[in-house]
Amino acid sequence: MNTSGHAAADVRDDTVGLHLTPFRGLRYVPERVGSLAAVTSPPYDVVVRPDGLLHLESADPHNIVRLILPQAITAGTRHRKAAVTLDRWLADGVLAPDPEPALYVYEQHGDGILQRGIIGALELTTPAEGVVLPHEDVMPHVVEDRAALMRTTAANLEPLLLTYVGDGDGAGRVVERTVQRPPLLATTTEDGFHHRLWAVTDPAEQAAVTAELGRHQALIADGHHRWATYLRLREEHPSPGPWNYGLVLLIDTARYPLRVRAIHRLLNRLPLADALTALDGSFRVRRIERPLPAALDALAEATAEGNAFLLAGDGGFHLVDRPDPALLDRTIRTDRPDAWRTLDATVLHSTLLEHVWQIPDAPEDISYIHDTEAAVAQAERRGGTAVLMHPVREDVVRDLARQGVTMPRKSTSFGPKPATGLVLRSLALD
């Protein structure tokens, strides 16, 4: 993935850029838990429920999933349960604050990827200010749920993933020096990724990080709903104050490019046979008599020529491509750039979901699933339709974000994502 071509555009012409500040991180006390790996979790929206949730809950009684995805009958009860659990873990010494404010260098290594970045409390800005750039729309009900959880716990429980294109000074040098020291913690999660964390407490090093980041803007790679949540909660609390900042991980993609993967759709109430029938010649449909990896290769080849999707749910795969141009003209809004109008996610939502299949964009009708095999398995189990997507290039995402154009929700999955549970931020400590 080539990001170097954006370096010049990423440096801001004015003095208003990213403002990252140290904070006293809350971290698990190793002696009080089975292992650090056993108490971590993927981000809340990547956990495949219910199987993945139960697996994490059983890994350790103090797994972070009990805070980010508390289980109870009503939403209010869930959020209060998380707050009570957090307070109990603090009182029992399961979690404890670090002695002084720090920025945290975080490293992930696995699956051929080495990723390093800096975790801190980032001053919040609106999209209009052009400092932190969203690239996807959000779902109001998810923002409301995350806001209620953060409001009740008064904590940022997991960092957002943001990217910027650095200029080689300041932050990058601090990161490379820091990783030569012994880490605060090191663990290997069950996905095979190795995680290490360091605290940067030296004022000169913190200042070097702040100086470089102040010249840059960032792209939200993962965490649009949580960023929208941060902004909502800032409106509820007087500024300045702790609610004017949010927990983030910033990755310099000039040094450490991320992978961009697709997020798939599961249409819970649309049987695959009905989905195929409704296409009625508006797209070309071919059955792919090959296993999933080969079917995904066929999808990649088709997307090189235009919009394409892979449907599953009946034990096989169906490649859907070559949409009728007249249908696209009728169903896709014309007041957006061509790069947006030709996105697979745009065609899926505007043409297929809204027009052809007439599927409401509601959680009971559409589930968003990161794992390809899980999407296929759930479609087959539920009698629904899995729509498998091909990922969007990062340069397309960044260019649209700079134009202030948001993509359809859940259009991309940047990674690797930070493990949840390695460091938390309590607003009561700021």
Secondary structure as UniProt FT lines:
FT   HELIX           4..6
FT   HELIX           7..10
FT   STRAND          20..21
FT   STRAND          25..28
FT   HELIX           30..32
FT   HELIX           36..39
FT   TURN            44..46
FT   TURN            49..50
FT   HELIX           51..59
FT   TURN            61..62
FT   HELIX           65..68
FT   HELIX           75..91
FT   TURN            92..93
FT   STRAND          95..97
FT   STRAND          102..110
FT   TURN            111..112
FT   STRAND          113..123
FT   HELIX           127..129
FT   STRAND          132..133
FT   HELIX           140..153
FT   STRAND          155..156
FT   STRAND          160..164
FT   HELIX           171..178
FT   TURN            179..180
FT   STRAND          185..188
FT   TURN            190..191
FT   STRAND          194..200
FT   HELIX           203..213
FT   TURN            214..215
FT   STRAND          218..222
FT   HELIX           224..236
FT   HELIX           242..244
FT   STRAND          245..252
FT   TURN            253..255
FT   STRAND          259..261
FT   STRAND          264..267
FT   TURN            268..269
FT   HELIX           272..279
FT   TURN            280..281
FT   STRAND          284..288
FT   HELIX           292..303
FT   TURN            304..305
FT   STRAND          308..312
FT   STRAND          317..321
FT   HELIX           325..331
FT   HELIX           338..341
FT   HELIX           344..346
FT   HELIX           347..356
FT   TURN            363..365
FT   STRAND          366..369
FT   HELIX           372..382
FT   STRAND          385..388
FT   HELIX           394..402
FT   TURN            403..404
FT   TURN            409..410
FT   STRAND          413..415
FT   STRAND          424..426
FT   HELIX           427..429
//
